[in-house]
């Protein structure tokens, strides 16, 4: 049985997680007045990032939450991450260490009453200025919304898109109309979730990736904008640009002789790598290598291996270190996805950041991105036409430069972090107080 939340003993709190009490702050402030150069910067505020998945687990949501934690921490925000227990072993695949992190076991999250009791104690002890919840997952969301409302803490729901594509709900093993029923119900469920976040508290906000939405793509943004909600905004994902280094990846893995098109994504039905393999085999594409970078081998990846057989046009590489994944993207002729459900995929943004062209189906907000080819339909003929276009060097350079310019203007860390800071300051200091009016003084910067 999981005990209720208890404030940890001070000796057990990590050094970066301790904060001065009121009686200590007066002395520290005086010391800072005379010796300001010897103290670390004043914290801008405390942010609790909540995500159902976090590295080293795979997935775009976890990667985006990780990059947000690192970016805000580097800007002198105190960051703490709340997530599920990590199933994968720790791996040094990231160049930067994580923020302070707390995991909630399933035995706790499956009991709503006990979870609410724990969260009340956790928020009382950590006292965040803002909670940022990633994605529309049901994991602890309602309990956190109630706890944040009762504690007077702004709750930001960071949307990564909502699945309203029919393929997200259709399965061959469903009864004839069961998938259709779930699909129709999803529209009402998404609308209910959006209104619920806004109604819980006037402090709450919705933060979307892109100001783009239709009934079947980015429906959550479409619903919020059509409902004329007041508390929503759009801030894209961001991460440090991939930096070109001396090429080594192709030579290391024997890929130096032919054009290489790379798919850096987990193996899953949503990513549709199996369909891609079948379409390539039905096309006339030859003398091109399609490389799949898969973080973890699973049953779907095994089906991919069987479908590939001994076809030399396909290669699969598992669990590559992060530096090699970045090198694979930068040394590729193009990056591709074949998903039926995406929003603003990080792998495409990574390619744009280093001037590598891409192609992908018309899913989510992909049609708003530049530097690549959007497939109007996933068919062998459309695929063949896109790949043949990207084998031309002039076309690749033209598209790559367009993508790079858009990334610098819209997705670069400086621009995106400025938007986040403006939003955070407007929520925690609505009366226009200066950014450093917080009484939080950190003993040293948290690492991320």
TORPA-902213 format. One record per atom (N, C-alpha, C): y negated, x negated, z. Coordinates in pm, whole numbers, padded with zeros to 5 digits, always signed. Example, Ala and Ser with C-alpha at 12.3 -4.5 7.8 and 13.67 -1.06 7.14 Angstrom:
% TORPA-902213
+00569-01319+00780
+00450-01230+00780
+00330-01320+00780
+00225-01285+00708
+00106-01367+00714
-00003-01290+00787
***
This chain:
% TORPA-902213
+00119-00085+00000
+00000+00000+00000
-00124-00088+00000
-00220-00060-00087
-00342-00139-00096
-00440-00097+00012
-00486-00190+00098
-00578-00153+00205
-00715-00118+00149
-00797-00042+00225
-00933-00012+00179
-01015-00139+00168
-01124-00130+00093
-01209-00247+00071
-01269-00294+00202
-01267-00424+00226
-01330-00483+00343
-01417-00599+00298
-01533-00606+00356
-01622-00717+00322
-01556-00848+00365
-01543-00945+00276
-01474-01069+00310
-01552-01152+00409
-01478-01231+00485
-01541-01324+00577
-01623-01426+00500
-01734-01469+00556
-01825-01558+00483
-01757-01686+00441
-01661-01732+00520
-01590-01855+00486
-01505-01836+00360
-01466-01711+00333
-01380-01685+00218
-01459-01658+00091
-01591-01640+00103
-01672-01611-00014
-01703-01740-00086
-01681-01748-00217
-01714-01869-00290
-01861-01905-00273
-01890-02034-00286
-02024-02085-00261
-02128-02014-00346
-02092-01987-00474
-02191-01926-00563
-02210-01778-00536
-02127-01720-00445
-02126-01575-00425
-02196-01537-00295
-02251-01635-00223
-02321-01606-00099
-02469-01589-00127
-02530-01498-00054
-02672-01473-00070
-02738-01478+00068
-02857-01525+00071
-02926-01538+00198
-02963-01402+00255
-02950-01388+00386
-02997-01269+00453
-03147-01273+00469
-03207-01163+00519
-03352-01156+00532
-03409-01265+00621
-03338-01295+00733
-03391-01395+00826
-03387-01535+00765
-03291-01559+00676
-03283-01690+00612
-03380-01700+00496
-03409-01589+00431
-03492-01592+00311
-03633-01639+00343
-03686-01602+00462
-03821-01642+00497
-03832-01794+00502
-03733-01859+00565
-03735-02005+00573
-03719-02067+00436
-03630-02011+00357
-03607-02066+00224
-03732-02052+00138
-03803-01939+00150
-03923-01917+00071
-04030-02019+00105
-04046-02047+00235
-04144-02147+00275
-04107-02284+00221
-03979-02317+00230
-03933-02446+00180
-03956-02455+00030
-03933-02344-00039
-03952-02341-00183
-04099-02359-00219
-04189-02310-00133
-04331-02320-00161
-04375-02467-00164
-04320-02547-00073
-04360-02687-00066
-04276-02776-00156
-04151-02741-00176
-04061-02828-00252
-03992-02747-00363
-04072-02684-00448
-04015-02595-00550
-03928-02670-00648
-03953-02798-00671
-03876-02872-00769
-03736-02905-00721
-03711-02889-00590
-03580-02927-00537
-03486-02809-00526
-03532-02685-00553
-03447-02568-00539
-03408-02514-00676
-03293-02448-00682
-03252-02386-00809
-03341-02268-00841
-03338-02218-00965
-03422-02105-01004
-03388-01980-00925
-03488-01891-00913
-03466-01763-00847
-03387-01673-00941
-03288-01602-00887
-03208-01513-00971
-03292-01396-01019
-03270-01356-01143
-03340-01241-01198
-03280-01109-01150
-03155-01111-01104
-03090-00990-01058
-02939-01006-01064
-02872-00906-01013
-02726-00908-01010
-02671-00803-01106
-02577-00844-01190
-02518-00756-01289
-02366-00755-01270
-02310-00635-01256
-02165-00620-01248
-02115-00576-01385
-02033-00659-01449
-01974-00627-01579
-01832-00577-01556
-01805-00457-01602
-01673-00395-01582
-01607-00378-01719
-01486-00428-01732
-01413-00422-01858
-01264-00414-01831
-01195-00331-01907
-01051-00315-01885
-00970-00431-01939
-01032-00517-02019
-00964-00635-02071
-01063-00749-02075
-01014-00870-02043
-01100-00987-02033
-01018-01110-02068
-01078-01211-02132
-01001-01332-02167
-00934-01392-02044
-00813-01452-02061
-00751-01489-02189
-00676-01378-02260
-00689-01251-02217
-00631-01142-02295
-00700-01133-02431
-00628-01087-02533
-00687-01074-02665
-00760-00942-02678
-00848-00934-02777
-00920-00810-02803
-01069-00831-02813
-01132-00757-02905
-01275-00773-02927
-01359-00730-02808
-01315-00627-02733
-01392-00581-02618
-01398-00690-02511
-01283-00751-02483
-01281-00858-02383
-01364-00978-02425
-01357-01015-02552
-01436-01127-02602
-01585-01097-02592
-01625-00973-02625
-01766-00936-02616
-01814-00937-02472
-01731-00887-02380
-01768-00889-02238
-01781-01032-02188
-01691-01118-02232
-01698-01259-02192
-01828-01324-02240
-01862-01303-02367
-01984-01361-02421
-02108-01306-02351
-02107-01177-02315
-02219-01121-02241
-02232-01188-02104
-02119-01207-02035
-02123-01272-01904
-02180-01413-01913
-02139-01485-02014
-02187-01622-02030
-02335-01626-02066
-02377-01537-02156
-02516-01537-02200
-02611-01500-02086
-02579-01393-02014
-02667-01351-01906
-02667-01451-01791
-02552-01511-01763
-02546-01613-01658
-02633-01734-01693
-02633-01772-01820
-02715-01886-01862
-02864-01856-01852
-02900-01726-01844
-03040-01685-01831
-03077-01655-01686
-02994-01703-01592
-03022-01693-01447
-03003-01553-01391
-02908-01479-01447
-02863-01355-01385
-02734-01384-01309
-02721-01324-01190
-02596-01338-01115
-02496-01238-01170
-02385-01288-01224
-02286-01205-01294
-02156-01202-01213
-02099-01084-01202
-01965-01069-01147
-01888-00977-01240
-01761-01009-01266
-01678-00932-01359
-01569-00860-01281
-01553-00731-01310
-01448-00649-01252
-01354-00607-01364
-01224-00638-01350
-01131-00611-01459
-00991-00588-01405
-00897-00569-01496
-00757-00553-01460
-00693-00689-01436
-00578-00693-01371
-00505-00820-01359
-00471-00874-01497
-00483-01004-01515
-00458-01067-01644
-00309-01086-01663
-00258-01035-01775
-00116-01047-01805
-00081-01183-01864
-00175-01241-01939
-00149-01368-02005
-00182-01483-01912
-00112-01596-01924
-00145-01711-01842
-00281-01767-01879
-00345-01829-01780
-00474-01892-01806
-00459-02001-01910
-00553-02005-02003
-00550-02106-02107
-00688-02166-02123
-00699-02297-02146
-00829-02360-02165
-00878-02343-02309
-00876-02218-02360
-00914-02198-02499
-01063-02169-02513
-01133-02168-02401
-01277-02147-02403
-01348-02272-02355
-01462-02300-02417
-01537-02419-02380
-01617-02398-02253
-01633-02271-02210
-01710-02242-02090
-01623-02166-01991
-01629-02198-01861
-01549-02126-01762
-01602-01985-01740
-01522-01905-01670
-01556-01766-01650
-01657-01748-01539
-01713-01624-01533
-01795-01582-01420
-01704-01553-01301
-01763-01536-01181
-01683-01486-01069
-01615-01356-01109
-01490-01341-01075
-01409-01233-01130
-01325-01169-01020
-01318-01036-01022
-01233-00961-00931
-01140-00872-01014
-01012-00872-00982
-00916-00787-01053
-00869-00676-00960
-00855-00557-01018
-00808-00441-00942
-00667-00408-00986
-00570-00409-00895
-00431-00382-00932
-00413-00236-00972
-00309-00210-01050
-00280-00074-01096
-00249+00020-00981
-00191-00031-00874
-00161+00054-00759
-00288+00112-00697
-00400+00043-00715
-00528+00094-00664
-00596+00186-00764
-00599+00146-00891
-00674+00223-00990
-00609+00357-01023
-00480+00370-00994
-00411+00496-01023
-00429+00601-00913
-00491+00562-00802
-00518+00654-00692
-00670+00670-00683
-00719+00783-00731
-00863+00801-00744
-00935+00794-00610
-00879+00855-00506
-00946+00857-00375
-00957+00717-00317
-00847+00642-00321
-00849+00506-00267
-00938+00416-00351
-00937+00436-00483
-01022+00356-00570
-01169+00381-00538
-01206+00508-00520
-01345+00540-00488
-01386+00475-00356
-01298+00477-00257
-01329+00414-00129
-01350+00264-00146
-01266+00202-00227
-01279+00058-00251
-01410+00027-00323
-01443+00105-00426
-01564+00078-00504
-01689+00097-00421
-01690+00196-00331
-01805+00215-00243
-01829+00090-00159
-01720+00035-00103
-01735-00087-00023
-01774-00206-00107
-01716-00216-00226
-01747-00328-00315
-01894-00327-00354
-01946-00212-00396
-02086-00204-00437
-02181-00226-00319
-02142-00180-00201
-02225-00203-00083
-02234-00351-00049
-02125-00423-00071
-02123-00566-00038
-02192-00649-00145
-02162-00623-00273
-02219-00704-00381
-02362-00661-00416
-02392-00533-00402
-02525-00477-00428
-02578-00514-00567
-02509-00476-00673
-02560-00508-00807
-02685-00426-00840
-02770-00484-00922
-02887-00411-00972
-02849-00319-01088
-02748-00359-01165
-02704-00282-01281
-02553-00298-01297
-02486-00192-01341
-02345-00198-01378
-02336-00178-01529
-02268-00270-01598
-02246-00258-01742
-02097-00238-01765
-02061-00119-01812
-01920-00084-01834
-01891-00091-01983
-01793-00171-02023
-01761-00191-02163
-01655-00093-02212
-01688-00026-02321
-01597+00060-02396
-01581+00196-02328
-01514+00289-02401
-01492+00425-02353
-01357+00439-02285
-01301+00333-02234
-01172+00342-02166
-01184+00428-02040
-01074+00490-02000
-01075+00573-01879
-01059+00489-01753
-01040+00360-01766
-01012+00273-01652
-01130+00270-01554
-01118+00339-01442
-01216+00338-01332
-01352+00395-01371
-01366+00451-01491
-01500+00488-01536
-01561+00601-01453
-01486+00708-01432
-01542+00821-01359
-01572+00785-01215
-01482+00709-01152
-01506+00668-01013
-01628+00578-01001
-01645+00489-01098
-01762+00401-01097
-01891+00480-01122
-01885+00577-01213
-02002+00660-01237
-02047+00731-01109
-01952+00787-01035
-01986+00856-00911
-02037+00759-00805
-01971+00643-00793
-02014+00545-00693
-02153+00491-00726
-02179+00465-00855
-02311+00416-00895
-02419+00520-00869
-02389+00647-00898
-02486+00754-00872
-02520+00763-00724
-02417+00760-00639
-02440+00772-00495
-02512+00650-00439
-02497+00535-00502
-02563+00413-00455
-02698+00391-00523
-02735+00476-00617
-02862+00460-00687
-02866+00341-00780
-02751+00307-00841
-02742+00190-00930
-02736+00238-01074
-02820+00185-01163
-02810+00222-01305
-02674+00184-01363
-02617+00273-01443
-02486+00252-01506
-02508+00251-01656
-02480+00136-01719
-02491+00124-01864
-02351+00131-01924
-02328+00226-02013
-02202+00228-02085
-02222+00156-02218
-02157+00041-02231
-02167-00041-02352
-02059+00004-02450
-02099+00084-02548
-02003+00138-02643
-01962+00032-02744
-01835+00032-02780
-01784-00052-02889
-01727+00036-03000
-01781+00156-03011
-01734+00249-03113
-01634+00347-03056
-01620+00460-03124
-01526+00564-03083
-01437+00600-03201
-01308+00612-03175
-01210+00636-03282
-01209+00783-03320
-01263+00814-03439
-01253+00950-03493
-01188+00948-03631
-01138+00832-03672
-01064+00824-03797
-00928+00890-03777
-00886+00973-03872
-00762+01048-03854
-00642+00957-03835
-00646+00838-03897
-00533+00746-03884
-00515+00698-03740
-00621+00708-03658
-00610+00669-03518
-00518+00762-03439
-00494+00882-03491
-00418+00982-03416
-00290+01024-03486
-00278+00995-03615
-00159+01037-03688
-00045+00939-03666
+00073+00990-03634
+00194+00910-03620
+00309+00985-03688
+00398+00910-03749
+00509+00974-03820
+00603+01048-03726
+00610+01003-03600
+00703+01067-03507
+00640+01185-03433
+00514+01223-03466
+00454+01340-03406
+00505+01466-03476
+00503+01581-03406
+00527+01709-03476
+00421+01731-03584
+00444+01821-03678
+00358+01832-03797
+00209+01837-03770
+00164+01918-03671
+00021+01934-03651
-00028+01870-03522
+00057+01793-03456
+00017+01736-03328
-00092+01631-03346
-00077+01545-03448
-00180+01445-03474
-00312+01509-03512
-00308+01615-03591
-00430+01685-03630
-00499+01746-03508
-00420+01801-03417
-00477+01860-03296
-00546+01754-03210
-00481+01639-03193
-00542+01533-03113
-00669+01482-03179
-00667+01473-03311
-00785+01427-03384
-00903+01520-03364
-00881+01651-03377
-00988+01747-03359
-01041+01747-03216
-00951+01734-03121
-00993+01731-02981
-01073+01607-02948
-01052+01498-03025
-01123+01373-02993
-01274+01388-03009
-01320+01469-03104
-01464+01489-03123
-01526+01552-02998
-01460+01653-02943
-01512+01720-02824
-01505+01628-02703
-01399+01547-02696
-01385+01457-02582
-01494+01349-02583
-01524+01295-02699
-01628+01192-02708
-01763+01252-02670
-01793+01371-02722
-01920+01436-02687
-01927+01464-02537
-01818+01508-02478
-01815+01535-02335
-01840+01407-02254
-01779+01296-02297
-01799+01170-02226
-01944+01122-02233
-02005+01137-02351
-02144+01095-02367
-02236+01175-02276
-02222+01307-02278
-02307+01391-02194
-02281+01368-02046
-02157+01337-02011
-02123+01313-01872
-02194+01190-01818
-02199+01082-01898
-02267+00960-01854
-02415+00989-01829
-02477+01065-01917
-02620+01092-01905
-02652+01190-01792
-02562+01283-01767
-02587+01384-01664
-02562+01336-01523
-02478+01235-01508
-02445+01187-01374
-02568+01138-01300
-02657+01068-01374
-02776+01011-01311
-02881+00985-01417
-03010+01008-01386
-03116+00975-01482
-03133+00825-01504
-03069+00745-01419
-03076+00599-01434
-02979+00547-01538
-02881+00627-01576
-02775+00580-01666
-02825+00569-01810
-02760+00479-01885
-02797+00459-02025
-02672+00437-02109
-02682+00471-02237
-02581+00439-02337
-02635+00327-02423
-02554+00225-02446
-02596+00111-02528
-02496+00096-02642
-02539+00126-02765
-02453+00119-02882
-02472-00014-02954
-02380-00046-03042
-02387-00172-03116
-02482-00165-03233
-02492-00049-03295
-02565-00040-03421
-02620+00101-03439
-02742+00115-03490
-02798+00249-03512
-02741+00313-03638
-02612+00334-03638
-02544+00388-03755
-02428+00475-03707
-02414+00594-03765
-02303+00678-03726
-02290+00800-03815
-02167+00842-03838
-02136+00965-03911
-02028+01039-03832
-01982+01150-03887
-01875+01225-03820
-01748+01142-03806
-01719+01056-03902
-01592+00985-03903
-01605+00835-03878
-01727+00787-03864
-01751+00647-03830
-01862+00640-03728
-01836+00571-03615
-01937+00557-03509
-01985+00695-03461
-01889+00782-03432
-01924+00919-03396
-02001+00924-03265
-01979+00830-03172
-02051+00834-03046
-02201+00818-03066
-02240+00724-03153
-02383+00710-03182
-02435+00834-03256
-02357+00882-03349
-02396+01002-03425
-02422+01119-03331
-02335+01136-03233
-02348+01246-03138
-02471+01228-03050
-02494+01106-03000
-02608+01081-02912
-02740+01102-02986
-02747+01054-03111
-02872+01066-03186
-02896+01211-03228
-02792+01283-03265
-02809+01423-03303
-02844+01511-03183
-02795+01473-03066
-02827+01548-02944
-02964+01513-02889
-03029+01414-02949
-03164+01369-02909
-03169+01331-02762
-03067+01255-02719
-03067+01205-02582
-03177+01102-02565
-03234+01097-02446
-03346+01006-02422
-03301+00866-02385
-03188+00855-02317
-03150+00726-02258
-03038+00660-02338
-03070+00615-02456
-02975+00534-02531
-03052+00432-02614
-02986+00322-02644
-03047+00215-02723
-02937+00145-02801
-02975+00054-02889
-02880-00019-02973
-02904-00169-02961
-02804-00240-02915
-02809-00386-02903
-02677-00440-02957
-02679-00529-03054
-02554-00578-03113
-02483-00680-03025
-02361-00715-03064
-02291-00825-03000
-02356-00957-03037
-02330-01059-02958
-02380-01192-02991
-02287-01297-02934
-02303-01420-02982
-02227-01535-02935
-02290-01658-02999
-02266-01777-02945
-02320-01897-03009
-02263-01915-03149
-02348-01957-03241
-02303-01978-03379
-02195-02085-03385
-02099-02065-03473
-01997-02168-03495
-02063-02289-03559
-02038-02404-03502
-02100-02527-03551
-02000-02605-03635
-02043-02638-03754
-01956-02712-03845
-01933-02854-03796
-01809-02896-03803
-01770-03031-03763
-01694-03095-03879
-01651-03216-03860
-01572-03283-03964
-01446-03203-03990
-01417-03167-04114
-01299-03083-04143
-01168-03153-04106
-01080-03076-04044
-00949-03130-04006
-00839-03024-04015
-00878-02896-04008
-00779-02790-03993
-00686-02781-04113
-00741-02780-04232
-00657-02766-04351
-00556-02879-04362
-00602-02999-04339
-00512-03114-04350
-00404-03108-04244
-00440-03068-04123
-00343-03062-04013
-00230-02965-04043
-00263-02850-04104
-00162-02747-04128
-00120-02737-04275
-00151-02837-04352
-00106-02842-04491
-00165-02735-04579
-00295-02708-04566
-00360-02601-04641
-00470-02654-04734
-00461-02778-04774
-00573-02842-04842
-00575-02818-04993
-00470-02761-05049
-00460-02757-05196
-00502-02625-05261
-00512-02515-05185
-00537-02383-05245
-00645-02310-05167
-00708-02209-05228
-00804-02125-05154
-00736-02059-05035
-00807-02054-04922
-00751-01997-04799
-00838-01880-04754
-00775-01766-04736
-00840-01647-04683
-00778-01619-04547
-00861-01610-04443
-00813-01608-04306
-00841-01475-04238
-00741-01426-04165
-00753-01304-04085
-00735-01339-03937
-00844-01362-03861
-00832-01395-03719
-00831-01269-03633
-00715-01209-03615
-00705-01082-03541
-00566-01066-03485
-00555-00994-03375
-00426-00965-03317
-00342-00878-03409
-00210-00894-03401
-00119-00816-03484
-00103-00676-03425
-00142-00573-03502
-00134-00436-03452
-00139-00338-03568
-00099-00214-03541
-00105-00109-03643
-00249-00083-03685
-00343-00095-03590
-00483-00071-03624
-00537-00175-03721
-00490-00298-03710
-00537-00405-03800
-00466-00399-03935
-00353-00336-03943
-00282-00308-04069
-00247-00434-04149
-00203-00539-04082
-00163-00659-04158
-00042-00631-04245
+00050-00544-04199
+00168-00512-04280
+00128-00446-04412
+00033-00355-04407
-00014-00291-04529
-00079-00393-04621
-00154-00485-04564
-00217-00589-04643
-00112-00673-04716
-00007-00711-04644
+00099-00792-04705
+00164-00717-04821
+00190-00587-04801
+00252-00508-04908
+00160-00498-05029
+00030-00481-05006
-00064-00469-05117
-00079-00601-05194
-00078-00713-05122
-00084-00843-05191
+00040-00862-05277
+00156-00823-05226
+00280-00839-05303
+00283-00750-05427
+00210-00639-05424
+00205-00551-05541
+00094-00591-05639
+00012-00690-05601
-00097-00733-05686
-00054-00853-05771
-00147-00901-05852
-00122-01018-05936
-00182-01144-05877
-00218-01141-05750
-00281-01257-05686
-00180-01369-05668
-00215-01487-05717
-00128-01604-05706
-00213-01725-05667
-00145-01826-05615
-00208-01954-05581
-00321-01938-05481
-00304-01844-05387
-00398-01823-05277
-00316-01812-05149
-00366-01869-05042
-00297-01862-04913
-00371-01764-04824
-00298-01665-04772
-00353-01569-04676
-00301-01608-04538
-00394-01650-04454
-00359-01707-04323
-00389-01606-04213
-00289-01577-04129
-00306-01486-04016
-00307-01569-03887
-00416-01560-03813
-00427-01626-03683
-00406-01521-03575
-00291-01526-03510
-00251-01421-03416
-00244-01480-03275
-00319-01422-03180
-00321-01478-03044
-00187-01471-02973
-00110-01364-02999
+00014-01345-02924
+00119-01280-03013
+00238-01337-03015
+00347-01283-03096
+00403-01158-03030
+00414-01051-03108
+00465-00925-03055
+00558-00861-03159
+00600-00737-03133
+00694-00670-03223
+00633-00650-03361
+00503-00620-03366
+00438-00600-03495
+00434-00731-03573
+00409-00843-03503
+00409-00973-03570
+00547-01007-03626
+00651-00967-03555
+00787-00990-03606
+00811-00911-03734
+00757-00788-03741
+00769-00711-03865
+00693-00779-03978
+00579-00840-03947
+00505-00916-04047
+00589-01031-04102
+00655-01102-04012
+00739-01215-04055
+00849-01167-04149
+00912-01054-04116
+01017-01002-04202
+00962-00960-04338
+00844-00900-04339
+00784-00856-04466
+00743-00975-04553
+00701-01083-04491
+00660-01202-04566
+00780-01272-04627
+00887-01284-04548
+01005-01355-04597
+00972-01499-04632
+01006-01542-04752
+00978-01679-04794
+00862-01686-04894
+00777-01585-04894
+00663-01583-04986
+00564-01692-04946
+00534-01789-05032
+00446-01900-04995
+00299-01863-04985
+00263-01741-05021
+00122-01701-05015
+00077-01667-04874
+00170-01655-04780
+00134-01612-04645
+00172-01719-04543
+00084-01733-04443
+00112-01821-04329
+00070-01749-04201
+00146-01765-04095
+00111-01712-03964
+00107-01827-03865
-00001-01835-03789
-00014-01935-03683
-00044-01861-03553
+00033-01893-03449
+00021-01825-03321
-00050-01912-03217
-00127-01843-03130
-00182-01901-03008
-00253-02035-03032
-00339-02040-03130
-00414-02163-03156
-00522-02181-03051
-00555-02304-03016
-00670-02328-02928
-00797-02275-02993
-00892-02241-02911
-01015-02181-02961
-01085-02272-03063
-01087-02402-03039
-01152-02494-03132
-01087-02490-03270
-00955-02472-03274
-00887-02465-03403
-00912-02331-03471
-00926-02224-03395
-00961-02095-03455
-01098-02104-03522
-01193-02164-03452
-01327-02180-03509
-01322-02268-03634
-01242-02375-03629
-01230-02463-03746
-01166-02390-03863
-01067-02304-03835
-01002-02227-03942
-01101-02135-04011
-01188-02069-03933
-01288-01980-03991
-01386-02060-04077
-01435-02172-04025
-01535-02249-04097
-01480-02315-04223
-01352-02350-04225
-01294-02416-04341
-01229-02318-04439
-01237-02188-04409
-01179-02088-04498
-01272-02059-04615
-01215-02016-04726
-01296-01967-04838
-01355-01830-04806
-01283-01752-04726
-01333-01621-04684
-01252-01574-04564
-01311-01483-04487
-01244-01419-04374
-01224-01272-04411
-01114-01213-04366
-01089-01073-04401
-01028-00996-04285
-01049-00865-04289
-00981-00768-04203
-00931-00656-04293
-00832-00581-04244
-00779-00468-04321
-00765-00345-04230
-00846-00339-04125
-00833-00236-04023
-00882-00100-04073
-00830+00005-04012
-00883+00138-04040
-00984+00179-03935
-00993+00105-03823
-01089+00139-03717
-01154+00010-03667
-01282-00006-03692
-01360-00118-03643
-01499-00065-03609
-01580-00148-03545
-01719-00112-03525
-01808-00228-03570
-01804-00337-03494
-01882-00455-03529
-01795-00576-03495
-01693-00602-03574
-01590-00701-03537
-01647-00842-03522
-01609-00906-03411
-01661-01040-03382
-01616-01141-03485
-01496-01125-03541
-01448-01223-03638
-01536-01224-03763
-01586-01108-03803
-01678-01101-03917
-01812-01164-03881
-01861-01136-03761
-01988-01196-03718
-01976-01347-03706
-01861-01395-03662
-01840-01540-03654
-01846-01602-03793
-01785-01538-03890
-01791-01588-04027
-01935-01589-04077
-02010-01484-04051
-02149-01477-04094
-02231-01589-04030
-02202-01623-03905
-02283-01724-03835
-02274-01862-03898
-02166-01889-03971
-02151-02021-04034
-02149-02011-04186
-02193-01897-04240
-02207-01884-04384
-02078-01869-04461
-01976-01812-04398
-01848-01787-04466
-01843-01641-04508
-01817-01609-04636
-01811-01469-04680
-01688-01398-04623
-01685-01266-04641
-01577-01186-04583
-01553-01063-04671
-01440-00996-04647
-01417-00864-04703
-01338-00780-04605
-01361-00650-04607
-01297-00558-04513
-01315-00416-04564
-01230-00322-04518
-01248-00182-04556
-01377-00124-04498
-01417-00010-04548
-01538+00057-04503
-01508+00133-04374
-01508+00059-04262
-01478+00118-04132
-01595+00089-04037
-01620+00183-03944
-01725+00163-03846
-01859+00133-03911
-01927+00032-03858
-02058-00007-03910
-02049-00128-04003
-01932-00156-04058
-01915-00272-04146
-02005-00263-04269
-02033-00142-04314
-02117-00128-04433
-02260-00172-04409
-02301-00188-04282
-02436-00234-04252
-02447-00386-04248
-02333-00455-04255
-02334-00602-04249
-02344-00660-04389
-02410-00774-04398
-02426-00842-04526
-02338-00966-04529
-02326-01024-04647
-02248-01146-04659
-02103-01126-04695
-02066-01003-04733
-01926-00978-04766
-01911-00862-04861
-01785-00827-04885
-01750-00716-04976
-01681-00608-04894
-01735-00486-04901
-01677-00371-04832
-01588-00297-04930
-01460-00285-04896
-01364-00213-04981
-01380-00063-04961
-01406+00009-05067
-01421+00153-05056
-01290+00222-05023
-01179+00160-05059
-01048+00212-05020
-00951+00094-05011
-00852+00110-04925
-00751+00005-04908
-00640+00026-05010
-00653-00039-05125
-00555-00026-05232
-00532-00163-05294
-00417-00185-05359
-00392-00315-05423
-00498-00352-05525
-00546-00256-05602
-00646-00287-05705
-00779-00328-05644
-00825-00255-05539
-00951-00290-05473
-00940-00426-05404
-00825-00451-05343
-00802-00580-05278
-00804-00693-05380
-00734-00675-05489
-00727-00778-05593
-00866-00810-05649
-00946-00708-05671
-01080-00729-05725
-01168-00806-05628
-01160-00774-05498
-01241-00843-05398
-01200-00990-05385
-01072-01015-05380
-01024-01153-05366
-01061-01236-05487
-01045-01181-05606
-01082-01255-05727
-01231-01287-05730
-01315-01194-05680
-01459-01221-05675
-01489-01337-05581
-01417-01343-05470
-01444-01446-05371
-01380-01580-05404
-01302-01587-05509
-01253-01719-05553
-01359-01793-05634
-01466-01724-05672
-01576-01788-05744
-01671-01854-05644
-01696-01983-05660
-01775-02059-05563
-01919-02008-05554
-01981-01972-05667
-02118-01923-05663
-02129-01793-05585
-02031-01705-05606
-02031-01579-05533
-02017-01603-05383
-01929-01696-05346
-01910-01726-05204
-02038-01780-05142
-02105-01871-05210
-02228-01929-05156
-02337-01824-05143
-02349-01736-05241
-02451-01632-05236
-02426-01537-05119
-02303-01489-05106
-02271-01397-04998
-02282-01466-04862
-02233-01591-04855
-02240-01663-04729
-02382-01682-04680
-02475-01713-04771
-02614-01732-04731
-02677-01600-04686
-02641-01489-04751
-02691-01358-04708
-02642-01325-04567
-02515-01346-04543
-02461-01318-04410
-02524-01405-04303
-02545-01532-04336
-02607-01623-04239
-02749-01579-04205
-02827-01537-04304
-02964-01493-04278
-02966-01367-04190
-02876-01273-04218
-02872-01153-04135
-02830-01186-03993
-02734-01276-03978
-02690-01313-03844
-02805-01376-03766
-02880-01465-03828
-02992-01531-03759
-03098-01430-03719
-03122-01330-03803
-03227-01234-03774
-03185-01127-03673
-03056-01091-03673
-03013-00974-03594
-02915-01008-03483
-02828-01107-03502
-02719-01128-03408
-02726-01260-03331
-02825-01343-03357
-02836-01471-03287
-02862-01447-03138
-02810-01534-03050
-02824-01511-02905
-02966-01491-02856
-03062-01568-02908
-03199-01555-02859
-03253-01414-02877
-03232-01357-02997
-03283-01223-03024
-03211-01117-02941
-03078-01127-02934
-03000-01025-02862
-03023-01034-02712
-03026-01155-02658
-03047-01171-02513
-03185-01120-02471
-03283-01136-02558
-03415-01084-02527
-03412-00931-02517
-03336-00867-02604
-03324-00721-02598
-03256-00678-02469
-03149-00750-02429
-03080-00716-02306
-03171-00735-02185
-03247-00843-02182
-03333-00866-02067
-03443-00760-02058
-03498-00720-02169
-03599-00614-02166
-03539-00485-02111
-03416-00453-02153
-03351-00332-02104
-03320-00342-01956
-03270-00457-01912
-03237-00475-01770
-03361-00469-01683
-03467-00538-01723
-03590-00536-01644
-03651-00396-01638
-03644-00321-01747
-03701-00187-01747
-03623-00094-01655
-03494-00126-01628
-03412-00041-01543
-03423-00077-01397
-03431-00206-01366
-03433-00247-01225
-03575-00265-01173
-03674-00274-01264
-03814-00286-01222
-03899-00190-01304
-03875-00062-01290
-03948+00035-01374
-04097+00040-01346
-04142-00012-01230
-04284-00005-01195
-04362-00124-01250
-04294-00208-01329
-04364-00319-01392
-04380-00441-01304
-04294-00459-01203
-04301-00577-01119
-04266-00700-01200
-04314-00816-01162
-04283-00937-01238
-04135-00968-01231
-04082-01039-01334
-03938-01064-01342
-03881-01137-01222
-03963-01218-01151
-03908-01298-01042
-03947-01244-00906
-03967-01110-00901
-04001-01048-00773
-03880-01025-00686
-03761-01051-00739
-03638-01028-00664
-03631-01122-00544
-03574-01074-00434
-03560-01156-00315
-03427-01226-00311
-03359-01236-00424
-03230-01303-00430
-03252-01450-00459
-03207-01537-00373
-03215-01680-00397
-03074-01735-00397
-03033-01795-00504
-02895-01843-00514
-02885-01985-00462
-02774-02017-00405
-02753-02152-00356
-02726-02248-00470
-02663-02203-00577
-02661-02276-00702
-02618-02184-00812
-02638-02224-00937
-02611-02137-01050
-02463-02105-01060
-02425-01979-01082
-02284-01949-01109
-02246-02003-01244
-02127-02051-01255
-02081-02105-01383
-02023-01994-01467
-02039-02008-01595
-01980-01914-01690
-01954-01986-01819
***
